[in-house]
Each structure stands twice: as C-alpha cells, then as structure tokens.
Amino acid sequence: MRKIEKSKKIGTISAVMLTLSIVVSYVTSSLPRAFINETKSATLLNIIYITAIVLFIILLFCRLIQKFPGLDLLDISYFLGGNLLKNIVGSCFIFYFVVSSGLMLRNFCEGLVVVYYPLTSYIFVILMFIVAIAFVNKLGFNSTLNTAAIVFPLVLISIILLFCGNLGNFSFRRIYPVLGDGFYNTFILGLKNIGAFGGICYLYFIPSMLKDPSKLKKIAVISVISTGLFIFLCVATLLFMFSFFINADEIMPLFSAARYIEFGSFFQRFESVFLLIWIISFGCYLSISCKFSTHIFNKMFKLSDMKPILNIFLILIFAISIFPKNYASSNFFEIHIYRYLRIAIGFILGMTILILANLKKKKVGDKN
C-alpha cells in the first residue's frame, strides 16, 4: 500500500510543469493584450517589476510554510481555526478554481470558433472539452501530469519560435517611452498584474502531494521565474509587432502573430501546429483545476469516492462557461473583476493564513 501511495505522489519536474501549465491558459487567450492595454510601452518593464515582487512573495511563502512540513493550506487552516476556517478557505479556493476554469474555457473556445469554426456553436466546442476532460480524469491524475510534462516544453518552444520567427517584423521603437503613461501607471496601478501569476494558488496545496516536500522551494522559485520569462516573451512578441493591439479587442492575439512566421518555402503556416499544442496544454489546465478542486473537497468532507464529485465540478465549469451572454461579457469579467478575485484569494487570503498560523505556532511553542 505504501508503494502504491508513493507512486501517486508528484515529482519535482511534474510539479513545476503543473504550475506552469496554469499560465498557458491565461497567455493564449487575453492576458498579453490586457497587459499592453494598461501599461502600453512600459509593459516589459512592468513584467520584470511584478516578477520580482512575486518572487519575493514566493520566498516568503516558502519560509512560512517551512514550519509545517508536508502540510498544505487546508491542514494549516485547520491548525489555525479548526474545521470552520478550513472549510471557509477550502470553499474560497474551490470557487476560484471552478470560476476561473469556466471563464477561461469560454474565452478559449470563443477564440477557437472565431479562428477555425465560425459556423459552429461555441457550446458544442465547450462540450467537447468537458467530455475530453471527463475521459482523461478517469485515466488518473498521473496521466495528466505526464502529458503536461511533455506538452509544456513544446509550448515553450512554440513561444520561442514565435518570438524568433517574427524578429524581422519587430519594431523595437515601440518600447518607448520606457515608462509608458508614467511612473504611477507602471509601478502602482501595474501592481494588479501580479494576478497573472495564478499558478501560485496551486502551490498552497502541493506540499501534501509531493514525493519530496523539501523540494517545494525549488519548485516554487523555478515556477515563478519561468512564468515571468514565459509572459515576457509572449508580451514582447505582440508589443513589438502590433501597435494596434494597444487599442484593439483581438481574440487570441498570439495566434495572429503566429500567422506571420515563415522559415523558408517549405515551413509556413505554423499557427495550426501551435494552436494544437495550446489546445492540449489548455486541456491539461482544466484537468489540473478539476483535480485540485476535488482534492480540496475531499479533504474538507473526507469522502471515499471522488469520481461523482469530479463530474459535478465539470458540470459547474460547463454552466459557468455558458453563463456570460457573449465574449465581451466574459472578457470584461476576466480582465476587470476576476483578476482582483485572483489576487484576493491567491495572494492575500493564502498568505494571511500562513502568517497567522506561524504566529500561533510560535506562541504555542513558547508556551510549551
């Protein structure tokens, strides 16, 4: 039994790929456009700035969670406030995972419909994803991790090719003025862009899943730096290529950039290959989100069979994805409302629990 349990644990590489798979869903839909719309020519400077801030936060996270080796945020919440606090925190993160999955699914499928299936209902495309994820999850979570470990390097290669293949189309003058609309917009208002690092939310629940919990700091640091680099390359490609993206509501802008790539006469039209890789990676993201939601729900109520719960979460994701009236509505919620929800739950709530739990542990330790 111990060997079987250990085989279900997540290795270091799989954990890194898991957290990096989260950002792909944001980047391939509307994240780069949102960055450019708000910070203009200072976008790249803003990305470096927020990456440094998130790296500081993640180092603080690693230091705080060291006091609770092998425990995740739910275990720590139970230590801090008992079952009541554990259930409140768990419910908040389930809400976050399910809502984010539904909205990202809607935006991604809307993009697919516009690009390839203009005569097909987006609901049909969404259903295809839901059915696929239901089938994949029956194969076990390890299959998703193995797929993510294979696909994300391909995603990274596609983004590097996207950047290098369009060098001839770049206008590096678009980086000026360096501060964009000014210091305040870049460094103060630009702080809300830390919501792009949504993968940090999953790090709260990874410790209890790791084969070697002592590698958590390594996983977290690599994930943050790689996420920052990934976002930087994507945004740089759009910023240097398309000045109209600053004011345009383009669906899947990275796909538009991929159409310009040509490597000789025999290597053209790479966008279809890129899109296939992004679709597989997005499927991994949905599967990971469902897995963590069911994992949290199971820890909250100690259920023996999680398969029915998994199907319920898939139904909820489907319902949320078709709830917005149109793409403009779902995109507005994602850009103007959801990012603050992501910051409130992913950063503020999680770190507050860890800080208070450390203070309590220190107090209890002093008494003992």
C-alpha positions in Angstrom: 0.0 0.0 0.0 2.8 2.4 0.8 4.4 1.8 -2.6 1.1 2.5 -4.3 0.6 5.7 -2.4 4.1 6.8 -3.1 3.6 6.1 -6.9 0.7 8.6 -6.8 2.9 11.4 -5.4 4.1 14.2 -7.7 7.8 14.5 -8.6 9.7 17.8 -8.8 9.6 18.2 -12.5 5.9 17.2 -12.7 5.1 19.8 -10.0 7.0 22.6 -12.0 5.2 21.7 -15.2 1.9 21.6 -13.3 2.2 25.2 -12.1 3.5 26.4 -15.5 0.6 24.8 -17.3 -1.7 27.2 -15.5 -0.3 30.3 -17.0 -0.6 28.9 -20.6 -4.4 29.2 -20.4 -4.1 32.9 -19.4 -1.5 33.8 -22.0 -3.1 32.1 -25.0 -6.4 34.0 -24.5 -6.3 37.6 -23.4 -3.6 38.2 -20.9 -0.9 39.7 -23.2 -3.5 42.1 -24.7 -4.6 43.1 -21.2 -1.0 43.9 -20.2 -0.4 46.0 -23.3 -3.7 47.9 -23.0 -2.9 49.0 -19.4 0.8 49.7 -19.3 1.5 50.5 -23.0 5.2 50.7 -23.9 6.2 50.1 -20.3 4.7 46.6 -20.3 8.0 44.7 -20.4 9.4 46.8 -17.5 6.2 46.1 -15.6 6.5 42.4 -16.1 10.1 42.4 -14.7 8.8 44.5 -11.8 5.9 42.2 -10.9 8.0 39.1 -11.4 10.5 40.4 -8.8 7.6 41.2 -6.4 6.0 37.7 -6.9 9.4 36.1 -6.4 9.7 38.0 -3.0 6.2 36.8 -2.1 7.0 33.2 -3.0 10.2 33.2 -1.0 8.2 34.5 2.0 5.6 31.7 1.3 8.4 29.1 1.4 9.8 30.5 4.6 6.3 30.5 6.3 5.4 27.0 5.2 8.7 25.5 6.4 7.1 25.4 9.8 4.5 23.0 8.5 6.5 20.4 6.5 4.3 18.2 4.3 1.1 20.1 5.1 -1.0 22.1 2.7 -3.1 25.2 3.2 -6.1 23.2 4.4 -4.1 21.5 7.1 -2.6 24.8 8.2 -6.1 26.4 8.2 -7.3 23.6 10.5 -4.4 24.2 12.8 -5.2 27.9 12.9 -9.0 27.9 13.2 -10.3 24.3 13.2 -12.8 22.8 10.8 -14.8 26.1 10.3 -11.8 28.0 9.0 -10.6 25.0 6.9 -14.0 24.8 5.2 -14.2 28.5 4.5 -10.7 28.6 3.0 -11.4 25.4 1.0 -14.6 26.8 -0.3 -12.9 30.0 -1.4 -10.3 28.2 -3.4 -12.8 25.7 -5.0 -14.9 28.8 -6.0 -11.7 30.3 -7.5 -10.7 27.2 -9.4 -14.1 26.4 -10.8 -14.9 30.0 -11.8 -11.5 30.6 -13.4 -11.8 27.3 -15.4 -15.3 28.2 -16.6 -14.3 31.7 -17.8 -11.1 30.6 -19.4 -12.8 27.8 -21.1 -15.4 30.2 -22.6 -12.8 32.7 -23.8 -10.6 29.9 -25.3 -13.5 28.3 -27.1 -14.7 31.6 -28.4 -11.3 32.1 -29.9 -11.4 28.6 -31.5 -14.8 29.3 -33.0 -13.6 32.7 -34.5 -10.4 31.2 -35.8 -11.5 27.8 -37.2 -15.2 27.1 -36.7 -17.2 30.2 -37.5 -20.3 28.1 -38.3 -20.1 26.1 -35.1 -21.7 27.0 -31.8 -19.2 27.7 -29.0 -21.4 25.5 -26.7 -20.5 22.5 -28.9 -16.8 23.2 -28.6 -17.1 23.7 -24.8 -18.9 20.3 -24.6 -16.0 18.6 -26.5 -13.6 19.9 -23.9 -15.8 18.8 -21.0 -16.2 15.3 -22.4 -12.5 15.1 -23.1 -11.6 16.1 -19.5 -14.1 13.7 -18.0 -12.4 10.9 -20.0 -8.9 12.0 -19.1 -9.7 12.2 -15.4 -10.8 8.6 -15.5 -7.3 7.6 -16.6 -5.9 9.1 -13.4 -4.2 12.3 -12.4 -0.7 10.9 -13.3 -1.7 10.8 -16.9 -2.4 14.5 -16.9 0.9 15.2 -15.2 2.8 13.2 -17.7 1.0 14.9 -20.5 1.8 18.4 -19.0 5.4 17.4 -18.6 5.6 16.6 -22.3 3.4 19.4 -23.6 4.7 22.5 -21.7 8.2 22.2 -23.2 6.5 22.2 -26.6 4.5 25.2 -25.6 7.7 27.0 -24.5 9.4 26.0 -27.8 6.4 27.4 -29.8 6.6 30.7 -27.9 10.4 30.9 -28.6 9.8 30.2 -32.3 7.0 32.8 -32.2 9.4 35.4 -30.9 12.4 34.4 -33.0 10.4 33.8 -36.2 9.0 37.3 -36.1 12.2 39.2 -35.4 12.1 40.6 -38.9 8.6 42.1 -38.2 9.6 43.7 -34.9 9.7 47.5 -34.3 11.7 47.9 -31.2 10.8 51.6 -31.1 7.5 50.6 -29.5 9.3 50.2 -26.2 9.5 54.0 -26.0 8.6 55.9 -23.9 10.1 53.4 -21.4 7.7 54.4 -18.6 4.6 54.4 -20.8 2.0 56.5 -19.3 4.2 57.4 -16.3 5.6 56.0 -13.1 2.2 55.7 -11.3 0.6 53.7 -14.1 3.6 51.4 -14.4 4.5 50.7 -10.8 1.4 51.5 -8.7 -1.6 50.7 -10.9 0.6 48.0 -12.6 0.7 46.0 -9.3 -2.6 44.4 -10.2 -0.8 42.5 -12.9 0.6 40.1 -10.2 -2.7 38.3 -10.8 -1.1 36.9 -13.9 0.9 34.5 -11.7 -2.2 32.4 -10.9 -0.1 29.3 -10.5 0.8 30.4 -7.0 -2.6 29.3 -5.8 -1.8 25.7 -6.7 1.4 25.8 -4.7 -0.6 26.1 -1.5 -1.9 22.5 -2.0 1.1 20.8 -3.5 3.2 20.0 -0.3 1.0 17.1 0.7 1.2 15.7 -2.9 5.0 15.9 -3.3 7.3 12.9 -3.2 9.9 15.1 -1.6 8.3 18.1 0.2 11.7 19.6 0.9 11.9 20.5 -2.8 9.0 22.9 -2.5 11.2 26.0 -2.5 13.0 24.8 -5.7 9.7 24.1 -7.4 8.2 27.5 -6.4 11.2 29.6 -7.4 11.6 27.9 -10.8 7.9 28.2 -11.4 7.8 32.0 -10.8 10.9 32.7 -12.8 9.8 30.5 -15.7 6.3 32.1 -15.6 7.8 35.6 -15.7 10.0 34.6 -18.7 7.1 33.0 -20.5 4.9 36.0 -20.1 7.7 38.4 -21.1 8.3 36.5 -24.4 4.6 36.5 -25.3 4.0 40.1 -24.5 7.3 41.2 -26.2 6.2 39.5 -29.4 2.9 41.4 -29.5 4.3 44.7 -28.3 7.0 44.8 -31.0 4.7 43.5 -33.8 1.3 45.1 -33.4 0.8 48.7 -32.2 -3.0 48.3 -32.8 -3.2 45.7 -30.0 -3.0 48.5 -27.6 -6.5 49.7 -28.5 -8.0 46.6 -30.3 -10.0 43.7 -28.8 -8.3 41.0 -30.8 -9.3 37.4 -29.9 -6.3 35.1 -29.4 -3.6 37.7 -30.4 -0.8 35.2 -30.2 -2.5 33.1 -32.9 -2.5 36.2 -35.1 1.3 36.7 -34.5 1.9 33.0 -35.5 0.5 33.6 -38.9 3.5 35.8 -39.8 6.1 33.1 -39.2 7.9 31.6 -42.3 11.0 29.5 -42.3 11.7 29.2 -46.0 9.3 27.9 -48.7 8.7 24.6 -47.0 8.0 25.7 -43.5 5.0 28.0 -43.4 1.6 28.3 -41.6 2.9 27.2 -38.2 -0.2 28.6 -36.4 -2.1 25.4 -36.8 0.6 23.3 -35.1 0.9 26.0 -32.3 -2.8 26.0 -31.8 -2.9 22.2 -31.4 -0.2 22.4 -28.8 -2.0 25.1 -26.9 -5.3 23.2 -27.0 -3.7 20.1 -25.4 -2.0 22.3 -22.8 -5.3 24.0 -22.1 -6.9 20.6 -21.6 -4.2 19.8 -19.1 -5.0 23.0 -17.2 -8.7 22.1 -17.0 -7.9 18.6 -15.7 -5.5 20.0 -13.1 -8.1 22.5 -11.9 -10.7 19.7 -11.5 -8.2 17.6 -9.7 -7.3 20.3 -7.1 -11.0 21.2 -6.6 -11.9 17.5 -5.9 -8.8 17.1 -3.7 -9.8 20.1 -1.6 -13.4 19.0 -1.4 -12.3 15.5 -0.3 -10.1 16.9 2.4 -13.0 19.1 3.6 -15.5 16.3 3.9 -13.3 13.1 3.9 -15.1 11.3 1.0 -14.1 7.8 -0.1 -15.1 8.2 -3.8 -14.2 11.4 -5.6 -15.4 10.4 -9.1 -19.0 11.7 -8.7 -17.7 14.9 -7.3 -15.4 15.3 -10.3 -18.4 15.0 -12.6 -20.3 17.7 -10.6 -17.3 20.1 -10.9 -17.2 19.5 -14.6 -21.0 20.3 -14.8 -20.3 23.5 -12.8 -17.5 24.5 -15.1 -19.7 24.0 -18.1 -22.5 26.1 -16.5 -20.2 28.9 -15.7 -18.7 28.9 -19.2 -22.1 29.4 -20.9 -23.4 31.9 -18.4 -21.9 35.1 -19.9 -24.1 36.4 -22.7 -21.2 36.9 -25.1 -17.4 37.1 -25.4 -17.4 40.7 -24.4 -19.1 39.9 -21.1 -16.8 37.1 -20.2 -13.7 39.1 -21.2 -14.9 42.1 -19.1 -15.3 39.9 -16.0 -11.9 38.2 -16.6 -10.0 41.5 -17.0 -11.8 43.9 -14.7 -13.2 41.7 -11.9 -11.6 38.3 -11.9 -8.0 39.4 -11.6 -8.9 41.1 -8.3 -10.6 37.9 -7.1 -7.4 36.1 -8.0 -5.3 38.5 -6.0 -7.7 38.4 -3.0 -7.8 34.6 -2.8 -4.5 33.6 -4.3 -2.2 36.1 -2.6 -4.0 37.9 0.3 -6.0 35.1 1.8 -3.4 32.4 1.4 -0.5 34.5 2.8 -2.6 35.8 5.6 -3.5 32.3 6.7 0.2 31.3 6.6 1.3 34.4 8.6 -1.3 33.9 11.3 -0.6 30.2 11.6 3.1 31.0 12.1 2.3 33.5 14.8 0.1 30.9 16.5 2.7 28.2 16.2 5.3 30.5 17.7 3.0 31.3 20.6 2.1 27.7 21.2 5.8 26.8 21.0 6.7 29.4 23.6 4.1 28.1 26.0 5.4 24.6 25.6 
